[in-house]
């Protein structure tokens, strides 16, 4: 395929030298509920279609290496991406510290968050579902970047109007931060949770010299033609959110 890679370059404040991209599902080799640009090799899709989509991703974006795909477990571990890996390491965030490596996470409702140092010396990407977000995956990625001014982009996730959760989810956030209550709205015996608001709150509470946050205006559940959503349609594919370093 020779068309442009389906997806977009984040509109954020990161410095020159930080490259990022978010894929969508609008074109590709996968079919059925995985149509069309599924990049997840663990969801039941045809392995050949996934491999073709991944080859197209690298070629179309002129990536310096294959993305360092992770085995995401809704945890908080942040690993280091290099040109040779990791491959399937259990982690939910990855950091890049120089050119030649590509960090990536896969999502289909969970929140992908891209982070970059203001001096462009390192960048990271995190997979922040509610468990990882409550557990501290963003804090782990920020620690890997160091106590410096940081730019953040909140990518496509399920929006607050569609994300219904049980009381245990709300309790997990309020136990550490009672102020997180503002990110939950009562709905019958359950709650609607705002992942974007929770992530912004976590980022702003880290005591960094500065954090500039962009994005956070998507809904994977509602935008069926553009995004995969596990809650809307399972099994389904996965989008990738990638970050790497290049010339300034």
C-alpha positions in Angstrom: 0.0 0.0 0.0 1.3 3.4 -0.8 -1.3 5.7 0.7 -0.5 7.8 3.8 -0.5 6.0 7.1 -3.9 6.4 8.7 -3.5 8.6 11.8 -2.3 12.0 12.8 0.6 13.9 14.2 -0.3 15.2 17.7 -0.9 18.9 18.0 1.1 19.7 21.1 3.9 21.9 22.5 6.8 19.4 22.3 10.2 20.8 21.1 11.6 20.1 17.7 13.4 16.8 17.7 10.5 14.9 19.3 8.5 12.9 16.8 5.1 11.4 17.6 2.3 9.8 15.7 -1.1 8.3 16.6 -2.6 5.7 14.3 -6.3 5.2 13.4 -8.2 2.4 11.8 -9.2 4.0 8.5 -7.1 2.0 6.1 -5.1 -1.2 6.2 -5.0 -5.0 5.7 -7.2 -6.3 8.5 -10.8 -7.3 8.0 -13.9 -8.0 10.1 -14.1 -6.4 13.5 -10.3 -5.8 13.2 -10.7 -3.6 10.1 -8.5 -2.1 9.0 -5.3 -0.9 10.5 -5.0 -3.2 13.5 -1.5 -3.3 15.0 -2.2 -5.6 17.9 -0.9 -9.1 17.4 -2.6 -10.5 20.6 -6.3 -9.9 19.8 -7.1 -12.8 17.4 -6.5 -11.0 14.1 -4.8 -12.8 11.1 -1.1 -12.7 11.9 -0.2 -12.0 8.3 -2.5 -8.9 8.2 -1.0 -7.6 11.5 2.5 -8.1 10.1 1.6 -6.3 6.9 0.1 -3.4 8.9 3.3 -3.2 11.0 5.5 -3.2 7.9 3.5 -0.4 6.4 3.7 1.6 9.6 7.4 1.5 9.7 7.8 2.2 6.0 5.2 4.9 5.8 6.5 6.8 8.8 10.2 6.2 7.9 10.8 5.0 11.4 14.4 4.4 12.4 13.6 1.0 13.8 10.6 -1.3 14.4 8.6 0.0 17.4 9.6 -1.6 20.7 6.2 -3.4 21.2 5.4 -4.2 24.8 3.4 -6.9 26.6 1.0 -4.5 28.3 -0.5 -5.7 31.6 -2.3 -2.7 33.0 0.6 -2.1 35.4 3.1 0.7 36.1 6.5 -0.5 34.9 8.4 1.8 32.5 11.1 0.2 30.4 13.6 1.6 28.0 13.1 1.3 24.3 16.1 0.7 22.1 16.5 0.0 18.4 16.6 -3.8 19.2 13.7 -3.9 21.6 12.4 -4.7 24.0 10.1 -7.2 22.5 7.1 -8.3 24.5 8.6 -7.2 27.8 5.9 -6.8 30.5 5.6 -3.0 30.8 3.0 -0.3 30.2 5.3 2.6 29.4 8.6 3.1 27.6 11.2 5.8 27.3 13.5 6.7 24.5 16.8 8.6 25.2 18.3 9.0 21.8 17.7 8.6 18.1 17.3 5.1 16.6 14.6 3.7 18.9 10.8 4.0 18.8 8.6 3.6 21.9 5.0 2.5 21.4 1.8 1.5 23.2 -1.4 -0.1 21.9 -4.8 1.0 22.9 -8.5 0.6 22.2 -10.2 2.8 24.9 -7.4 3.1 27.4 -5.5 6.4 27.4 -2.2 6.8 25.6 -0.1 9.6 27.0 3.0 10.9 25.2 5.6 12.8 27.4 8.7 14.7 26.3 11.4 16.6 28.1 11.6 20.3 27.2 15.2 19.9 26.1 14.2 17.0 23.7 16.8 14.7 25.4 14.2 12.0 26.1 10.5 11.1 25.6 8.1 8.5 26.7 4.7 7.0 26.0 2.4 5.3 28.5 -0.6 3.1 28.4 -3.0 4.5 31.0 -6.1 2.5 31.5 -7.8 3.1 34.8 -5.7 0.5 36.7 -2.4 1.9 35.4 -3.5 5.4 35.9 -4.5 4.8 39.5 -1.4 2.7 40.1 1.0 5.4 38.9 2.1 4.6 35.4 2.3 8.3 34.5 4.4 8.9 37.6 6.8 6.0 36.5 7.2 7.5 33.1 7.8 11.0 34.5 10.4 9.6 36.9 12.2 8.0 33.9 12.3 11.4 32.2 13.7 13.2 35.3 12.6 16.4 37.2 12.5 18.7 34.2 9.8 20.7 32.3 7.6 18.2 30.4 5.2 18.4 27.5 2.3 15.9 27.5 -0.2 14.8 24.9 -3.4 12.9 25.8 -4.3 10.7 22.9 -7.5 8.9 21.9 -9.4 7.2 24.8 -12.9 6.5 25.8 -14.7 9.7 26.7 -16.4 10.5 30.1 -19.9 10.2 28.7 -19.2 6.6 27.6 -16.9 5.3 30.4 -19.2 3.7 33.0 -17.4 2.1 35.9 -18.2 0.5 39.2 -17.6 2.1 42.7 -14.4 0.2 43.1 -12.8 2.3 40.3 -13.7 5.5 42.0 -12.5 4.2 45.3 -9.1 3.3 43.8 -8.5 7.0 42.8 -10.1 8.6 45.9 -8.0 6.5 48.3 -4.9 8.3 47.2 -6.5 11.6 46.1 -9.9 12.7 47.5 -9.9 15.5 45.0 -10.2 13.0 42.1 -13.9 12.9 43.0 -14.4 15.8 40.5 -13.6 13.3 37.7 -16.6 11.1 38.5 -20.3 11.6 37.8 -22.9 9.5 39.5 -25.1 7.4 37.1 -27.5 5.1 38.8 -25.5 2.7 41.0 -22.4 3.3 38.9 -20.2 6.2 37.8 -19.0 7.9 34.7 -15.2 8.4 34.8 -13.2 11.1 33.0 -9.8 9.5 32.2 -8.6 12.8 30.7 -9.4 14.8 33.8 -7.8 12.1 36.0 -4.6 12.1 33.9 -4.4 15.9 33.9 -4.7 15.9 37.6 -2.0 13.3 38.0 0.4 15.2 35.8 -0.2 18.5 37.5 0.4 17.1 40.9 3.9 15.8 40.3 5.8 19.0 41.3 7.6 19.3 38.1 9.1 22.7 37.1 6.3 22.9 34.5 4.0 20.6 32.5 2.2 21.6 29.4 -0.7 19.4 28.5 -2.4 19.1 25.1 -5.0 16.8 23.6 -7.7 15.0 25.6 -10.7 15.8 23.3 -11.4 12.4 21.7 -13.8 9.5 22.4 -12.9 6.1 21.0 -16.3 4.7 21.8 -18.2 7.3 19.8 -15.9 7.7 16.8 -16.4 4.2 15.4 -15.1 5.0 11.9 -11.8 6.4 13.2 -11.0 4.4 16.4 -11.1 0.9 17.8 -13.1 0.5 21.1 -12.9 -2.7 23.1 -16.0 -1.6 25.0 -18.0 -0.9 21.9 -16.9 -3.9 19.9 -14.9 -6.9 21.1 -12.9 -8.5 19.8 -11.4 -5.5 18.1 -8.1 -4.1 16.9 -5.6 -1.7 18.5 -4.2 1.7 17.6 -0.6 2.6 18.2 0.8 5.7 19.8 4.4 6.2 19.0 7.3 8.6 20.0 10.9 8.8 18.9 13.7 11.3 18.7 15.1 12.8 15.5 17.0 15.9 14.3 15.9 19.2 15.8 
